[in-house]
Amino acid sequence: MHPIRRSPDYTLMAVVALLLGIGIVMVYTSSTAIAEADFGNRYYFLVRQAIWVAIGLGSMAVFASINPWFWQRHSRTALLVAIVLLILVVIPGVGISRLGARRWLGYGQLAFQPSEVTKFAFIMWLSTYLARNARDVQNFVRGLLPPLLVLGLLFGLIMLEPDLGTSLTLAGTGGLMLFAAGARLSHLAGLAVVGVAGIFALAKIDEERWSRITTFLNPWADPTDSGYQIIQALLAFGSGGLFGVGIGQSRQKYFYLPERHTDMIYAVLGEELGFIGAVLVLLLFFAFAWRGYRISIQAPDRFTSLLAAGVTSLITLQAALNIAVVTASVPSTGIPLPFLSYGGTSLLITLSGVGILLGVSRYCRN
């Protein structure tokens, strides 16, 4: 018997609304030059982002109204569907290739990324598994090995696209959920060491990935090629100063900074809104993490607690990784900033995940 439903977490909703509002403004101001040049319409990306926000908010409302234990009952089916989609996307002629990566299924503007669906399917399945096997979580073979094998399969399929950023986010989310479930720190530390070594090996055998690491260490060694993007991002932050150059006044958006309205949108934000605006966005993500983990702590049972922790960790880790890349704190991976970057699939799935989190909040204690 489940607790009586309450109102959803309005503070979390307010934080998401603020991030979406900032995102719409930044998508517009960062994309006007490329939209005018490529489509003859400076509002091209703004209109599409606004449409996806509206669709995403509708999806969030629907998911928030669904009993969170519904995901527990259908977690295995969701995971199997995600695996099938990941297999389909890497098949030549089935998956859609863009910019050297095969990450999409569908046709034209109706294409979507199965890896986005996979992230939440894995969270649902892992929450269910850890809730049902709570007594074995500190035993490596009985408790940790099965989810590690599933994670390894998903990681491998996503890397075939390839998409290192999503793979790392998925692995990090899984690790945090295992920690929340009570796994031994010695086991997690050992897995972290193996994971870092594996990532290093994956980078070493691929010339492009390895160049990202060497470029990260010294982007000015190749300022016109591999180091170009990160140098332009740092120039954007430097130009912004404390208060920014003003909304719409970015110079880097005029074909200097690649991916200005998608993965690198935080750099344009730092240029136009300055240090103050960049810190404000950081604080909003901290607020999102605070409310999400609070929901996890107050959730009515182990499954919903882990589900809320997983969704919160996924979105927070993705934001942290994007901001770290844009500020040259880690090597480039290519991952959007939740709620802010332009992109339909990512925004829709992220807001659906927020809906799941709000659904859990309706059954929280206190």
LOVEXTI-785836 format. One record per residue: z, x, y of N, C-alpha, C in turn; residue in one letter. Coordinates in steps of 0.02 Angstrom, whole numbers, padded with zeros to 5 digits, always signed. Last residue first. Layout:
N
ZXYZXYZXYA...
END
This chain:
366
+00247+00339+00676+00270+00340+00746+00217+00308+00791N+00111+00386+00569+00180+00366+00581+00196+00373+00654R-00059+00323+00573-00008+00375+00580+00061+00346+00589C-00169+00244+00566-00118+00234+00514-00061+00284+00519Y-00253+00283+00664-00232+00213+00665-00178+00198+00612R-00292+00411+00633-00240+00402+00685-00214+00331+00687S-00399+00392+00546-00335+00414+00519-00279+00401+00569V-00494+00355+00642-00476+00308+00589-00410+00326+00557G-00507+00471+00714-00476+00413+00747-00455+00361+00695L-00574+00545+00615-00509+00567+00640-00472+00510+00674L-00692+00472+00605-00648+00478+00546-00578+00498+00567I-00741+00495+00736-00724+00427+00714-00679+00428+00653G-00767+00630+00728-00713+00608+00772-00691+00537+00754V-00877+00618+00642-00816+00652+00619-00756+00634+00662G-00965+00559+00730-00945+00521+00670-00881+00551+00641S-00980+00664+00817-00946+00604+00841-00926+00559+00783L-01050+00752+00729-00985+00771+00759-00947+00710+00783T-01166+00680+00703-01120+00694+00648-01051+00713+00675I-01223+00676+00834-01210+00615+00796-01158+00627+00741L-01236+00813+00865-01194+00769+00906-01175+00706+00868L-01323+00859+00764-01257+00889+00773-01211+00842+00811S-01439+00778+00787-01401+00777+00723-01330+00802+00732T-01477+00809+00927-01461+00743+00902-01417+00743+00840G-01439+00916+01058-01456+00912+00987-01432+00847+00957G-01364+01024+01176-01416+00974+01162-01432+00975+01088Y-01186+01050+01180-01254+01073+01168-01302+01015+01156S-01064+00972+01188-01098+00996+01247-01172+01015+01235L-01010+00934+01064-01007+00886+01120-01048+00908+01181F-00998+01102+01007-00987+01031+00996-00979+00992+01062P-01126+01214+01028-01059+01199+01053-01047+01124+01047L-01219+01274+00883-01211+01236+00945-01137+01227+00964P-01256+01442+00836-01222+01380+00818-01208+01341+00882I-01292+01590+00807-01335+01533+00820-01304+01468+00797G-01232+01715+00798-01243+01677+00736-01287+01617+00746T-01201+01878+00862-01235+01814+00869-01245+01781+00801S-01035+01951+00844-01109+01952+00838-01139+01883+00840P-00910+01912+00970-00930+01921+00900-01006+01924+00898V-00906+01912+01107-00845+01931+01072-00857+01943+00997S-01001+01868+01198-01010+01934+01166-00946+01959+01133A-00993+01739+01237-00956+01788+01278-00958+01858+01248T-01064+01676+01137-01092+01675+01205-01057+01726+01249V-00977+01694+01026-01044+01723+01026-01070+01729+01098V-00864+01621+01067-00858+01692+01052-00926+01727+01053A-00919+01494+01075-00895+01525+01137-00887+01601+01127I-00948+01472+00938-01000+01470+00989-00979+01507+01052N-00819+01482+00881-00872+01529+00861-00928+01530+00913L-00752+01375+00941-00727+01443+00950-00781+01494+00934A-00827+01266+00893-00823+01279+00965-00802+01351+00978A-00802+01280+00757-00871+01284+00781-00872+01299+00856Q-00664+01262+00754-00692+01326+00734-00763+01334+00759L-00657+01126+00795-00626+01178+00835-00654+01247+00818T-00724+01060+00691-00749+01055+00760-00721+01111+00804I-00644+01101+00579-00716+01111+00581-00742+01111+00653L-00514+01059+00610-00529+01130+00601-00604+01144+00608S-00529+00919+00612-00507+00955+00672-00525+01029+00668T-00567+00896+00479-00612+00877+00533-00594+00915+00597V-00451+00947+00411-00518+00973+00399-00566+00958+00456G-00346+00868+00458-00344+00940+00470-00413+00970+00461A-00388+00743+00409-00382+00754+00481-00381+00828+00498A-00379+00773+00271-00442+00750+00300-00442+00762+00375L-00244+00801+00255-00293+00855+00244-00361+00836+00274L-00192+00674+00284-00170+00732+00322-00221+00789+00316S-00252+00594+00188-00270+00583+00258-00249+00641+00302T-00187+00652+00072-00260+00650+00080-00279+00643+00153F-00048+00634+00093-00077+00701+00087-00152+00701+00099R-00015+00503+00216-00012+00534+00150-00049+00600+00150D-00014+00467+00354+00030+00433+00306+00034+00464+00237P+00000+00596+00482-00040+00553+00437+00005+00525+00381A+00057+00685+00567+00086+00617+00565+00049+00570+00518Q-00022+00798+00553+00050+00802+00538+00080+00733+00528I-00147+00749+00597-00139+00774+00529-00065+00775+00508S-00120+00721+00730-00138+00666+00685-00128+00687+00613I-00101+00852+00770-00045+00805+00776-00058+00744+00731R-00228+00902+00756-00176+00926+00710-00113+00882+00713Y-00289+00828+00862-00313+00823+00793-00260+00845+00743G-00220+00867+00976-00217+00797+00955-00239+00789+00882R-00251+01006+00975-00182+00982+00976-00178+00911+00951W-00391+01007+00982-00357+01035+00923-00285+01009+00919A-00408+00950+01109-00436+00917+01050-00401+00941+00987F-00346+01046+01187-00317+00979+01185-00344+00940+01124A-00436+01150+01167-00367+01159+01145-00333+01090+01139F-00545+01092+01230-00548+01103+01158-00479+01117+01129F-00494+01091+01360-00511+01027+01328-00517+01036+01253L-00483+01228+01384-00422+01187+01381-00435+01120+01348L-00620+01261+01388-00577+01290+01337-00514+01248+01328L-00656+01191+01503-00685+01171+01439-00643+01199+01382V-00580+01265+01596-00568+01194+01588-00596+01169+01521L-00641+01390+01589-00572+01382+01563-00556+01309+01552V-00762+01359+01651-00762+01384+01583-00693+01376+01551A-00720+01322+01780-00752+01273+01737-00751+01294+01664G-00665+01445+01824-00624+01384+01823-00655+01333+01775I-00772+01533+01821-00716+01544+01775-00674+01481+01768F-00915+01424+01854-00873+01482+01861-00818+01486+01808G-01012+01331+01852-00944+01307+01866-00893+01363+01869L-01129+01406+01831-01129+01353+01882-01058+01330+01900E-01094+01502+01733-01129+01522+01794-01121+01469+01848E-01035+01428+01632-00996+01480+01665-01027+01502+01730G-01146+01349+01597-01085+01317+01624-01043+01368+01661L-01227+01447+01545-01248+01412+01605-01189+01378+01638V-01146+01478+01433-01161+01529+01483-01184+01498+01549A-01147+01362+01359-01083+01382+01389-01094+01437+01441Y-01274+01355+01304-01258+01312+01361-01193+01332+01396I-01333+01418+01198-01306+01460+01252-01286+01419+01313M-01384+01322+01107-01330+01367+01086-01296+01404+01143D-01453+01233+01228-01428+01221+01160-01370+01270+01145T-01503+01268+01347-01474+01201+01343-01448+01184+01273H-01549+01400+01326-01502+01386+01381-01469+01318+01376R-01623+01481+01241-01579+01428+01213-01527+01405+01264E-01626+01629+01347-01652+01587+01292-01600+01536+01268P-01629+01655+01517-01582+01646+01461-01613+01602+01407L-01743+01648+01599-01711+01712+01585-01669+01707+01522Y-01794+01525+01634-01829+01564+01584-01803+01635+01575F-01694+01479+01729-01765+01485+01745-01797+01538+01700Y-01561+01489+01703-01597+01436+01668-01673+01440+01680K-01510+01585+01788-01526+01606+01720-01566+01553+01682Q-01475+01521+01903-01537+01559+01904-01558+01578+01833R-01401+01364+01942-01408+01420+01896-01476+01455+01904S-01375+01252+02017-01396+01313+02052-01404+01374+02007Q-01320+01141+01958-01391+01140+01971-01419+01204+02001G-01165+01165+02034-01202+01128+01984-01276+01124+02004I-01123+01332+02084-01135+01262+02099-01178+01228+02046G-01085+01456+02050-01136+01452+02102-01152+01380+02121V-00905+01478+02025-00973+01461+02006-01021+01457+02065G-00776+01521+02050-00790+01450+02060-00862+01430+02043F-00776+01658+02008-00718+01615+01998-00736+01541+02001L-00936+01702+01940-00874+01719+01973-00818+01670+01959G-01069+01686+01899-01028+01628+01914-00964+01643+01951G-01120+01809+01867-01145+01777+01929-01100+01718+01949S-01058+01832+01745-01042+01874+01802-01064+01843+01868G-01119+01734+01666-01046+01731+01679-01028+01773+01740F-01251+01785+01672-01236+01717+01695-01162+01710+01711A-01237+01909+01613-01257+01906+01683-01242+01837+01713L-01210+01866+01484-01157+01900+01521-01173+01902+01595L-01336+01812+01453-01276+01769+01452-01220+01801+01493A-01416+01925+01459-01428+01871+01507-01368+01823+01510Q-01362+01995+01350-01357+02024+01418-01367+01970+01470I-01396+01912+01245-01325+01919+01261-01315+01950+01330I-01539+01923+01248-01504+01859+01256-01432+01868+01278Q-01569+02064+01231-01589+02026+01290-01546+01964+01301Y-01553+02145+01122-01495+02136+01166-01508+02090+01225G-01679+02145+01062-01622+02117+01025-01561+02105+01069S-01758+02171+01204-01773+02138+01141-01709+02109+01109D-01719+02238+01316-01778+02194+01322-01794+02157+01257T-01610+02320+01287-01602+02266+01335-01661+02218+01340P-01541+02402+01182-01608+02371+01176-01611+02310+01221D-01420+02445+01225-01462+02494+01190-01533+02468+01182A-01347+02343+01273-01388+02378+01322-01430+02433+01290W-01267+02297+01168-01329+02260+01184-01375+02297+01232P-01177+02361+01058-01205+02391+01119-01271+02356+01137N-01125+02273+00965-01085+02332+00982-01111+02364+01046L-01229+02182+00953-01164+02159+00977-01122+02218+01001F-01324+02262+00890-01336+02239+00959-01271+02216+00991T-01269+02276+00765-01277+02336+00806-01290+02317+00879T-01274+02140+00727-01210+02176+00730-01216+02237+00774I-01409+02113+00732-01364+02073+00773-01296+02108+00781R-01460+02196+00636-01475+02212+00706-01431+02173+00754S-01422+02129+00522-01390+02193+00538-01402+02212+00611W-01507+02019+00526-01435+02009+00532-01400+02074+00552R-01631+02086+00510-01618+02047+00571-01543+02036+00580E-01620+02149+00384-01629+02189+00445-01612+02151+00508E-01505+02126+00260-01554+02091+00301-01560+02126+00368D-01405+02195+00200-01468+02190+00163-01522+02153+00202I-01300+02184+00291-01329+02249+00278-01397+02245+00244K-01260+02050+00285-01290+02077+00347-01328+02142+00334A-01207+02044+00158-01264+02001+00175-01300+02026+00238L-01101+02135+00174-01155+02150+00127-01218+02109+00142A-01022+02066+00266-01048+02132+00284-01108+02150+00239F-00991+01956+00187-01030+01946+00248-01061+02012+00271I-00913+02020+00089-00975+01985+00071-01020+01975+00131G-00805+02065+00164-00848+02114+00129-00915+02083+00111A-00753+01942+00203-00777+01989+00254-00824+02040+00223V-00717+01891+00075-00766+01857+00117-00795+01903+00170G-00620+01980+00031-00682+01975-00008-00736+01943+00035V-00524+01952+00130-00551+02020+00124-00617+02018+00087V-00499+01817+00103-00525+01836+00168-00557+01906+00165A-00445+01823-00024-00509+01789-00015-00541+01809+00051L-00324+01887+00008-00372+01919-00037-00442+01889-00030G-00266+01788+00087-00281+01853+00116-00332+01890+00074A-00252+01685-00007-00296+01675+00051-00315+01741+00083L-00158+01744-00094-00224+01723-00118-00274+01717-00061H-00052+01762-00006-00081+01820-00039-00151+01804-00066S-00018+01633+00029-00048+01676+00080-00080+01737+00049L-00055+01498-00080-00019+01561-00069-00056+01604-00017R-00077+01334-00008-00099+01390-00050-00061+01454-00032A-00048+01217+00063+00006+01255+00034-00015+01312-00012G-00139+01148+00135-00119+01117+00072-00064+01157+00038A-00167+01233+00240-00129+01171+00255-00103+01139+00191A-00244+01326+00167-00181+01346+00198-00136+01285+00212F-00353+01246+00137-00313+01273+00083-00245+01296+00108L-00399+01225+00268-00375+01168+00229-00334+01191+00170M-00437+01354+00303-00383+01322+00340-00355+01261+00302L-00544+01373+00211-00485+01416+00210-00426+01385+00245G-00635+01275+00253-00606+01272+00186-00543+01313+00181G-00665+01326+00379-00633+01261+00373-00600+01254+00305T-00729+01445+00343-00668+01447+00381-00629+01382+00377G-00843+01394+00276-00794+01435+00240-00728+01438+00277A-00905+01326+00383-00885+01289+00323-00832+01328+00285L-00930+01432+00470-00887+01377+00491-00861+01338+00432T-01018+01508+00391-00954+01536+00411-00905+01481+00432L-01127+01418+00382-01093+01442+00321-01024+01469+00338S-01165+01405+00515-01139+01347+00481-01101+01368+00418T-01207+01540+00537-01155+01509+00578-01123+01450+00543G-01312+01565+00446-01248+01600+00438-01192+01566+00477L-01432+01498+00375-01390+01475+00430-01321+01504+00422D-01608+01515+00327-01538+01533+00322-01500+01507+00383P-01566+01442+00198-01607+01412+00251-01638+01464+00299E-01481+01503+00110-01552+01505+00093-01595+01479+00150L-01357+01470+00158-01383+01536+00175-01457+01544+00157M-01340+01347+00096-01350+01348+00169-01378+01416+00191I-01322+01389-00036-01378+01346-00019-01392+01347+00056L-01203+01466-00024-01266+01496-00046-01326+01455-00027G-01110+01369+00016-01122+01428+00058-01190+01459+00041F-01112+01285-00096-01134+01260-00031-01152+01317+00016L-01060+01375-00192-01125+01343-00202-01153+01319-00135L-00935+01407-00136-00984+01459-00147-01054+01431-00156G-00872+01283-00142-00886+01313-00077-00939+01367-00083L-00863+01271-00281-00901+01221-00242-00920+01251-00175V-00779+01380-00306-00845+01377-00337-00890+01328-00300L-00666+01342-00236-00702+01402-00215-00772+01404-00245L-00621+01229-00305-00650+01221-00237-00687+01283-00213P-00587+01300-00433-00638+01246-00427-00665+01236-00357P-00486+01400-00392-00552+01419-00417-00603+01363-00412L-00362+01345-00355-00408+01370-00304-00479+01382-00329L-00295+01292-00474-00295+01259-00409-00350+01279-00362G-00314+01368-00589-00315+01295-00594-00323+01261-00526R-00316+01501-00533-00367+01478-00580-00371+01402-00581V-00206+01510-00442-00274+01528-00422-00326+01497-00468F-00085+01398-00394-00112+01432-00452-00186+01446-00439N-00051+01321-00289-00029+01391-00286-00050+01431-00348Q-00099+01197-00324-00131+01231-00268-00110+01304-00263V-00051+01112-00420-00087+01172-00442-00113+01215-00385D+00003+01001-00362+00048+01045-00400+00014+01110-00419R-00107+00933-00305-00057+00965-00261-00013+01015-00299A-00224+00870-00339-00202+00929-00377-00151+00969-00337N-00255+00769-00253-00245+00751-00324-00218+00810-00365R-00271+00837-00133-00221+00784-00137-00204+00767-00210A-00377+00920-00162-00312+00950-00148-00256+00898-00150L-00481+00824-00180-00463+00871-00233-00392+00897-00223Y-00486+00762-00054-00472+00723-00114-00447+00768-00170T-00520+00871+00026-00459+00833+00040-00438+00793-00021S-00645+00904-00030-00589+00951-00036-00522+00917-00022L-00722+00789+00004-00711+00807-00066-00650+00853-00073W-00716+00792+00146-00693+00733+00109-00676+00751+00036M-00773+00919+00169-00705+00905+00192-00677+00845+00154I-00903+00899+00118-00858+00948+00086-00785+00935+00106F-00950+00806+00209-00946+00787+00139-00898+00835+00102A-00951+00883+00325-00902+00829+00320-00896+00803+00248F-01052+00976+00292-00987+00998+00316-00934+00944+00307K-01167+00902+00259-01130+00938+00207-01060+00956+00229T-01220+00860+00379-01189+00810+00335-01144+00844+00284V-01268+00985+00421-01219+00949+00462-01182+00896+00421E-01362+01016+00324-01301+01057+00328-01248+01024+00370S-01470+00932+00348-01423+00915+00294-01359+00956+00296P-01526+00886+00502-01503+00945+00466-01453+00925+00411Q-01673+00785+00529-01602+00797+00533-01584+00858+00490F-01811+00708+00616-01784+00759+00571-01709+00767+00582A-01880+00626+00700-01831+00594+00656-01801+00643+00606L-01977+00693+00766-01915+00682+00802-01861+00650+00759Q-02050+00747+00616-02052+00747+00689-01984+00741+00720G-01961+00691+00478-02028+00698+00507-02023+00695+00583Y-01855+00766+00355-01878+00709+00394-01948+00722+00421G-01742+00904+00367-01778+00856+00327-01799+00798+00372L-01716+01077+00410-01722+01006+00428-01759+00968+00373W-01716+01214+00398-01651+01180+00400-01656+01105+00407R-01783+01359+00385-01799+01294+00355-01732+01256+00348R-01829+01466+00519-01778+01440+00474-01799+01372+00448A-01920+01505+00616-01908+01549+00560-01855+01527+00511G-01929+01398+00704-01903+01462+00728-01882+01506+00670L-01926+01283+00574-01929+01292+00646-01896+01359+00663R-01982+01188+00437-01966+01254+00464-01975+01254+00540S-01919+01063+00333-01957+01077+00394-01934+01144+00423I-01936+01040+00155-01897+01057+00215-01942+01077+00273G-02059+01028+00084-02013+00972+00091-01969+00983+00153V-02129+01145+00089-02167+01083+00092-02124+01021+00098G-02009+01231-00009-02068+01234+00036-02109+01170+00032P-01844+01184-00013-01906+01180-00051-01965+01182-00002I-01730+01173+00059-01755+01240+00050-01820+01242+00008V-01701+01037+00058-01720+01067+00122-01748+01138+00113V-01660+01005-00072-01724+00981-00047-01747+01020+00014L-01532+01062-00074-01584+01088-00119-01653+01068-00094I-01468+00982+00019-01473+01054+00032-01527+01086-00013L-01475+00858-00046-01510+00867+00018-01519+00941+00034L-01390+00884-00156-01461+00867-00167-01502+00878-00103V-01270+00904-00088-01299+00958-00127-01373+00946-00139I-01248+00776-00032-01257+00834+00012-01290+00892-00025A-01231+00700-00148-01288+00686-00104-01302+00746-00059V-01111+00759-00193-01171+00764-00234-01234+00751-00192L-01023+00720-00089-01036+00791-00102-01100+00800-00143L-01025+00580-00100-01047+00612-00038-01064+00685-00049A-00969+00565-00227-01038+00543-00215-01066+00577-00153T-00840+00612-00201-00882+00646-00249-00955+00628-00240R-00792+00518-00105-00800+00589-00087-00845+00626-00136S-00758+00386-00113-00829+00403-00117-00843+00477-00102H-00621+00377-00100-00653+00344-00157-00725+00368-00167R-00601+00441+00022-00573+00469-00039-00608+00441-00101Q-00659+00356+00111-00690+00422+00102-00663+00455+00039W-00569+00251+00108-00637+00239+00085-00671+00306+00070F-00459+00290+00174-00458+00299+00101-00525+00282+00069W-00479+00249+00306-00492+00319+00288-00491+00332+00213P-00571+00105+00343-00511+00128+00310-00521+00200+00286N-00664+00108+00492-00664+00110+00419-00598+00137+00393I-00664+00120+00627-00642+00056+00600-00637+00055+00524S-00720+00243+00651-00649+00234+00668-00621+00169+00638A-00853+00218+00619-00813+00260+00574-00739+00253+00588F-00888+00140+00732-00893+00113+00664-00848+00152+00617V-00867+00230+00837-00829+00166+00835-00830+00136+00765A-00960+00328+00804-00889+00345+00807-00846+00282+00802M-01079+00258+00820-01060+00281+00754-00986+00298+00751S-01074+00241+00959-01075+00183+00915-01054+00201+00845G-01079+00375+00997-01019+00336+01013-01015+00272+00971L-01209+00405+00951-01151+00439+00923-01086+00402+00937G-01287+00326+01035-01289+00315+00963-01227+00345+00930I-01252+00387+01158-01240+00316+01148-01239+00299+01073A-01296+00518+01133-01225+00506+01149-01208+00433+01136V-01432+00496+01118-01393+00519+01060-01318+00510+01072W-01463+00458+01250-01475+00411+01195-01434+00431+01134I-01432+00575+01318-01395+00514+01333-01403+00462+01278A-01529+00660+01265-01458+00674+01252-01416+00611+01265Q-01644+00600+01316-01634+00603+01243-01561+00617+01226R-01624+00618+01453-01632+00551+01425-01617+00551+01350V-01617+00760+01462-01561+00718+01483-01565+00649+01451L-01743+00804+01424-01686+00817+01380-01626+00775+01398F-01820+00748+01534-01838+00740+01464-01778+00749+01418Y-01814+00757+01671-01762+00717+01638-01772+00711+01563Y-01925+00822+01715-01862+00858+01718-01805+00821+01684R-02076+00826+01645-02023+00777+01660-01956+00812+01657N-02170+00905+01586-02186+00875+01650-02136+00823+01672G-02142+00975+01472-02155+00903+01464-02173+00868+01530F-02128+01111+01504-02156+01092+01439-02177+01019+01434D-02077+01116+01637-02133+01159+01616-02167+01134+01552A-01974+01024+01638-02029+01017+01686-02090+01056+01663E-01892+01080+01540-01918+01012+01532-01977+00999+01577A-01860+01203+01595-01901+01202+01534-01929+01132+01521I-01786+01157+01709-01844+01202+01715-01889+01198+01654A-01682+01074+01658-01733+01047+01705-01795+01091+01708T-01577+01115+01578-01642+01103+01546-01697+01082+01594S-01458+01124+01643-01482+01185+01610-01554+01177+01583S-01434+00997+01692-01445+01050+01740-01474+01113+01707T-01425+00921+01569-01474+00906+01621-01487+00967+01664Y-01319+00983+01503-01385+00979+01470-01439+00966+01522V-01217+00961+01596-01241+01029+01584-01308+01030+01547M-01200+00822+01592-01216+00855+01655-01247+00923+01642V-01166+00807+01456-01226+00774+01483-01248+00807+01548I-01046+00884+01449-01105+00901+01411-01169+00871+01438G-00957+00813+01527-00977+00880+01549-01041+00901+01514I-00951+00699+01443-00974+00694+01512-00997+00761+01540G-00898+00754+01326-00965+00724+01325-00994+00718+01395L-00772+00792+01373-00818+00843+01347-00890+00816+01346L-00720+00665+01406-00728+00717+01458-00778+00771+01435L-00718+00605+01279-00759+00576+01333-00771+00627+01388A-00625+00685+01212-00695+00684+01189-00741+00657+01244V-00511+00650+01287-00534+00719+01284-00607+00723+01264V-00502+00513+01258-00512+00535+01328-00538+00607+01330A-00477+00515+01121-00538+00483+01146-00553+00506+01217M-00351+00575+01122-00407+00609+01090-00473+00580+01115L-00282+00472+01184-00285+00538+01216-00343+00578+01187T-00287+00367+01095-00326+00361+01157-00331+00428+01193Y-00297+00349+00932-00270+00399+00979-00313+00400+01043D-00297+00170+00897-00318+00240+00887-00289+00285+00941P-00159+00062+00858-00214+00081+00902-00234+00153+00888S-00128+00035+00680-00108+00038+00751-00170+00052+00794R-00105-00048+00525-00148-00014+00573-00121-00019+00644R+00030-00017+00416-00004-00064+00460-00045-00025+00512I+00002+00091+00272+00038+00068+00331-00004+00019+00373P-00048+00033+00106-00055+00076+00165-00017+00048+00225H+00000+00043-00060+00000+00000+00000+00000+00044+00062M
END
